Amino acid sequence: MKKFNKITGGIGEIKAQIFLKKKKYKLLETNYSCALGEIDIIALQKDVIVFVEVKTRTSEEFGRPCEAVTPYKQNKIRSVASYYLMLKGWTERNSRFDVIEVLDDEINHIENAF
């Protein structure tokens, strides 16, 4: 089951990347990882750095995909994002946190999700 989830998640991330590119986002990083954690996609929309968490599901049996982005997960993403911005010298730039839900072929982009 774990391998299935990893494959499903990977497919969802590719769909999310394609979706963002079509919306004219510039992808800066995918699967950015450091000692603090991981961020699925870091992108640029005009002058805003966007940190994107992608959640993929094949059904709503366990709820909407975005419901899996818990407060704990949000704090981890914020920590990684702060570290990334510090490394790049971008701490003064505008940024936000989005969630992209992939539910089969449906994509729901939640801007400013947290």
C-alpha positions, -999 to +999 in steps of 0.1 A: +000+000+000+029+024+008+044+019-027+009+026-042+006+058-021+041+070-032+033+064-069-001+081-065+015+111-048+042+113-075+016+114-102-003+141-083+028+162-080+034+160-117-002+170-124+002+199-100+034+211-118+017+210-152-013+228-137+009+256-123+029+260-155-003+264-174-012+292-150+021+309-158+039+300-125+076+296-128+088+265-109+118+272-088+121+239-069+103+205-068+106+182-038+128+207-020+143+190+010+165+200+040+170+188+075+138+206+086+115+188+061+103+190+026+082+212+003+065+197-028+068+227-050+083+262-047+072+285-075+071+321-085+039+339-094+047+374-105+067+387-075+053+362-049+072+331-038+046+303-035+052+273-013+029+245-024+018+213-006+003+188-030-021+162-016-034+134-039-062+110-032-081+085-054-113+089-034-128+110-006-131+079+017-108+096+042-119+132+035-108+159+011-070+158+003-065+193+019-077+180+053-044+160+055-025+193+057-027+194+095-015+223+117+016+202+124+023+198+087+017+235+082+043+244+108+068+221+092+063+237+058+066+272+074+099+262+090+113+249+057+100+279+038+117+303+063+150+284+059+147+285+021+140+322+020+169+329+044+193+308+023+183+326-009+184+361+008+147+365+000+133+371+035+119+405+024+100+390-005+063+383-005+054+347+000+023+325+006+013+289+012-010+271-012-024+236-012-032+217-044-056+189-041-055+162-068-085+139-067-084+116-097-085+141-126-099+170-105-074+197-094-083+222-068-058+250-061-063+267-027-043+299-026-033+313+008-044+280+023-027+287+056 
